[in-house]
Amino acid sequence: MKRRTLLQAAGISATVLGCGGGAGETTPPPPPPPPSGGRNILLISIDDLNDWVGFLKGHPQVKTPNLDALAARSTVFERAYCTAPTCTGSRAGALTGLSVQSTGVWDLNHTFRALNPGKPMVNDMLRSAGFAVQTIGKVDHVFQLGDQPLPDTIPYANKICSSAATLGVGAFDWGPTLGPDSGQPDYRFAQAGIDFLAKASTTRPFYLAVGLVRTHVGWYVPKRFFDMYPKETLVLPNPPADDLDDLGPAGKAMALKFNFHDCITRQNLWADAVQAYLASISWVDEQVGRLIAALDASPHAATTNVVLWSDHGFHLGEKFHWHKQALWERSTRVPFLFKPATQSVGTTVSACVSLRDMVPTLLDYANVSPAYAMDGRSLRGLVEQPSRAWNVPVLTTHQQHDHAVRTESWRYIRYANGERELYDVRLDPDEYRNLARLSGYEAVMAELDALMPARPS
């Protein structure tokens, strides 16, 4: 498939019904909800959460009972990928249905609204269609934690692998917290969502978006969540010692960026870091559980579609890499599930999908027309027929000119300098063996190369 053909295919907008307008005597009533549920939307975004959740089986010891219970009555996209392995880039695409190439947001220095003034995001489109819109916490990258300081923490000496001179204090640290749960930002965000559900009208559709800041570093959550994961029992990532030997300079530089792996291992903190990340996951799981319990107990349970997603994944030593900002599976794969209001039995979709498909899907179910042609596609067909044929490769972009394509069989990475990596993900799911330098794979790479934007001249 040629590059133009792929981008056109990935940009097909959903076929949707017209939407209802605003208030007024001459405004026609909104169309009836689709057979599978209502028009309300509860969107839950989680920061930096990789596939270490029970329903994706990314870590054998993680405890996520609430996420797993939600997944058990949702459509789980088990191979979902971000458009960019950074908060700003991913969220810009996820909330607009656009690729990085369309938003222009590929780093942490820009936002969608700054680069696209006046262009609506999903909340703007729904507001224009007559929805009551409430956004709480970190949904887009621009958010407010409020004036309350972060909770006091139990001293955790030598647990910082950054400084003001590099990434800033707090960029990579963790520790158990003191005080009540209500002192935590995520608790307050979940509570604000619960309060909204208690007051929301049953006659006007709503869009409620709640963004949780964990599992973003620093991993400061109540001590009881650390206690759930005794360090001496934890399973840690175990990359082979020669894992970087078949990479070029760009790949090695990406793996060792910020020198976090040396900092962690020099202080013997690998288990500490994994414990803190797992603790943060279970903390977030509890907040999601509070929100879903409130929805289930509300009059909106049978009329609200739920979508839950993370902006990108996170490495904890795989390929000796820490944090995000990489193009391998652990940085790009994300939890992503969608529950139509009346769905009660869980299903799993194995096809590769992109977070840019989320907004077309939400608008399709809400009977709202997109404000512009989107690069993503509605996943409604997969929700209603999980095993249907679906062959849309997913493009992920880091910075402006480093790209990865994920298909059912391959992960192909091409850096700005022309350096390449190719992994057969069927036989090598941990991406240990780079095939790009071996003979016999040029035709495969040429086909995958055609799915990427052209290299800079």
N, C-alpha and C positions, 0 to 999 in steps of 0.2 A: 504494500500500500504506500502510495506516495505521501509526502509530508502534507501537501495541501488537502488531499483526500481525508487523511486522519483528522486534521484540525476541523475540517468541515463536519465530519461525522461526530466528533466530540462536541461540536458546537450546536448540534441540532437542538432547538428549544422544544420543550414539551408541548404537546397539543392539549390545551386546557380550555375550559369554558370561560365565558366572560365573568367579570366580578361585579358585585354589588357596589353602589356608590355610597356617598356620605348621607347625612341626615337630610330630611326635607320631604315635603308632601309629594313632590313629583319624582322622588327617587324610587326606582323599582325595588322590590324586595330582593334580598340576596338569593342566589340559586340554592336549591336543596343540597344538603351535604351528600358526598358520594356514598355509595352503599356500604363501604368499609368503615365509615365513621364520621365524626363531626369535623368542623372547620377550625376549632381552637387548636393552638399549638403550644406545647411546653417544650422549649429547647434548653438542654443542659449541656454546657461546654465545660470540659475539664482540661487543665493546662498540663502539658508535658507528660501525658499518660501514654505509655507504650502498651504492648500487648500483655503485660503482666496483670491480667484479670482472669478470674476463674473461667469465664465462658470462652476465652481465647486460648487458655492453657499456656500462656507465655512463661509462667513461673509456677513450679509445682507446689509451692508453699503459701501462695498468696491467699488471703481471706477476703473475699468480696461477695458476701451473701446477698446484699441488696442489688448490686449490679447483676449478679447471676439470676436472681429472681425476676428482674426486669427483662433480661435477655430471654428467659424461659417463656415469655409471652410476647416476644418481639421478633422482628426480622433482623437477624444479625448478619452484617456484611463482614465475613471473616477475613477478606482480603481487601481492606479499605486503606487508601493511601492519601497522604497530604499533597497539596500542590507545591508546598515549600516547607523545608524543615526549620522554619523560624516562626515565631508567634505572629509577627505582623504579616508576613507573606502568606502564611496559611490562612489566617483569619480573613484577610482581605478576599481571598478566593472563595473560601467556604461560605461567606456571608453575601456573596454576589453571584455565585455560579460561574465565575470567570477564572481563566488561567492566569498564571503569573505574567505571561506575555500581554494579556489584556489589561490587568490591573496596573502593571508597572511597579508593583511592590514586591521586591525580592530580598530586601534586607531590613534591618531593624531601625533604619533612619527615616523611613517614610511611612505614611499611612494612606489608606485608600482615599479617604476624603480629601487629604491634602493634594494628592496627585490627580484626583478625579472630581473636582468641585461641582456640586450640583447633581452628580450621578447617584441614584438611589441604591441603598443596600436593602436587604430583605425586609428589615423593620420599616423602612420608608415605604416600600411597595405595599406592605400590608396595612400600614396606617392610611395610605391613600385609598385603599379598598374598603375602609370603614372599620378596620380592626382596632380594638383597644390594645395599645402597645406598651409593654413595660420591660425594660432592660435593666438587669441587676448584676453587679459585679463585673468580672472580666469576660465579656463576650467578644466585642471588638478589642483591639489591643489598647485602646484608650479607655481608661476606667478610673474610678476613684475608690480608694480603700476607706475614705472617711478620715476624720481627724483623730480617731482613736489609735494609739500606738499599738504595735504588735505586742502580744502577751509576753510577760517575763518568762525567761527560760532557765532551766537547770544548767549551770555552767558546764560547758562541753569543751574542754581545753584542746587546742591543737586540731580543731576540726574544720579549719578554714583553709581552702586551697585557692584563695584569691585575695586581692588587696585593692585598695583604691587606685593604685597605679596600673592595674590590669583591667579587671572586669568590674571592680567596685566591691566594697565590703558587702557581704551577704550573697555574693554571686554563687558560692558553692560551700554552704555550711548547713548545719542541722543541729537538732537537739530537742529533747522532750520539753514541753511547756508546763508552766504552773498556772493555777487559776482555773476558772470555770470555762466550759466550752464556749459560752457566750462571748468570751473575749476574743475569739478567733474570727477573722474576717469571713471565712467560709460558712461558719455557723450563722453569722448575721445575714449573709447573702441568701442562704437557704431559708432562714426565717422570714426574710422579706418576701420571698417567693410564696411561702406558706400563707403569709398574711394577704397577699394579692389573691390567691385562690379562694380564700375565705370571703372576699368581698366582690369578686368578679361577677359581672352580670351574666345571667343565663340566656339573655336575648341578644346580646351583641358578641360576635366572635372576638377572641383575644389571642394575642401573641405574647407569651411570657418567656423571656430568655434569662436564664440564671447561669452566670459564669463563675466557676470555682477556681481559685488561684493555685491550690495544690492539685497536681503534684509538682508544681514549679518549686525550684529551690528558692530560699532555704527551707529545708524540710523541718519546720517547727510545728509539731502537733502534740496533743496531750500524751503524757507518758504511758497511759494504758495501751496505746497503739504500738509503742516501742516494745512493751512487755509481751505483745503477741508474737514477737519474732526474736527469740533468744539467738544471739549472734553465733554461738557455738554450734547451732544446728542448721544454719542457713546454707542453702545451695547457692553457690556463686557462679557467675559466668566463668568459663574456663577456655579462653581462646588458645589455640596452639601457639607455641613459642615462635614459630615461623610464619604466623598469620599475615604479616605485612611484607614478607619477602617477595611475593609476586606482584606487588603494587609498584607503581611509578612514583616519582617525587610528589605529584599533586595528591595522590591517594594517601601516601604516608603522612604528608603534611596535614591533611584533613583528619586522619586518625589521631594524630598526636597534638592537635591544636590545643592551645592553652596549657599544655604540659600537665594536665590533670592526672593522667595515669601515674606519672612519676611521683607526684605529690601524694596521691592516695597510697600507693604501694610502699613508698619510703616511710610513711607513718603507720603502716600496717592497718589501714582503715577501710579495706575493701568490704569486709563484713559489716562494719559500722555504716558505711554508705548504703549498702543493700538493705540493711535493717531500717534505716531512716526512710528510704524510698518506699519500701513495703508498708511501713507505718503510715506514710502519707496517703498511700493508696487506700488503706483500710479506713482512714479518717474520711477521705472523700466518699468512699462507699457509704459510710454512715449518713453523710449529708444528703446524698442522693436518695437513700432510703427514707429520710424524713420528708423530702419533697414528694416522692411517689406515694408515700402513705397519705399525705395531705390531699393529693389529687384523688386517690382512690376513695377517700372519705368525703369528697366534695360532690356537689351536684354536677360537676363537669366531667366526671370520670368517663361517661359514655360518649362524650362529644369532643374529647381532646386527643389529638395525635401527639406522640412523644418522640423526640429525636434526641439522642445522646451521642456526643462525639468528643474526641480530643484533637487538639490542633496539630500535633505531630508526636512522634515517638521519642525515645530517650535511650541512650547507651549507658550502661553501667560496667564498662570494661570490655565489652565485645569489640573485637579488633583494636583493643587497647585504647578505645575512644570513650570519652565521657561527655555527657550533655547531648545536645541535638546537633544541628548544623552539619549533617553528613547525609550521604545519599544511599546508604545501605538499608537493609530491611528494618533494623531495629529503630532507626531514626524516622522512617517514613511510614511504617505501618501504624494504624491507629484503631482504637475501639470506635465502632460506628454502628449504631442500631436505630431502627425506626419501628415504632409501634403505632399502627393505625388504631383509632379509638376502640374499635370492637374486637381487635385481635386478642385472642387469649391463649393461643398455642404457639410456641416458638418455632421458627424456621431458620435455616441457615443458607446463606447465599455464598457460593464459593467463587463466583466470578470476581475479577478485579474491578474495583470501582474507585472513584475519586471523591474527595470531599467537595469538589466543585459541583458534584451531582446533587448535593443536599438541597440547595435552594430550589432548583427546578422541581425536585420531588415535593418539597413543602408547598410550593405554589400550586402544583398540580392537585394535591389533595385538598388545598384550601379553595380551589376554584378561583384563583387569582392569576391574571395574565402577567407574565414577566414584562418589566418595563423596557427591556432590550433583549436582543439575541444573546443567549448565554452559551458559553463553551461546554458547560455541563449538560447532562441529560437527566430527565426524570427517571427515577428508579422504580416507579410504580409498577411497571411490568414485571420486574424482578420480585417485588414485594408480593405480588399476586400470583406469580409463577416462578418460584425460586430456582427451578432447574432449567428455565428457558435459555436458549442460546444467547450469549452476550460476549462479544469479542471487541472490547474497546480498551486498548492499552492505556495505561495511566502514565502521565508525564509529571515528574517532580523536578523543580528547578531550585538550585541553590546559588545565591548571588545572581548574576545575570546570565552567565554562560556555562555553568556546570549543570548537567542534566542527567536524569535517570529515567529509563522507561521500564515499567513492570508489566509483563504479560503473564499469562498462565504458566509459561515455561521458563521465562528468562528475566533476569535483571541485567540491564545494560547501562553502564555509566560512561559518560564522555565528559571530560573536563575541558575547560576553555583552551588549554594548551594542546588539545588533541589526544591526550592520554586516555586509555580506555580500560574498562573492566567488564567482564562478562561472566555471569554465574548461571548455571543450570539449576534453578531453584527446586526442580523436582528431585534431583539427586543430591543436591548440596544446599539444603535450606539455610544453613548457617553461613553460607557464602565464604567458605574457606579457600576455594580453588578458583582463581581467576583464569578463565580460559582464553582471554583476549590475546595472549601472546603465543598461543598454540596454533598449529596449522589445522585447517579444516573448519574454522569458524568464521571466515571472512564473509561468506554469503549471509549467515545469520546476522552478523553485526551490520552489514550493509542494509539489510532489511529494517533492522531496528534503528539504525542511524537515520533512515528516511522519516522516522516518526518524531524526530527532534527538530527544534528550530535550527536554522543554518548557523554554522560556526561564524564568529565575527571575522571579518576580512582583515 
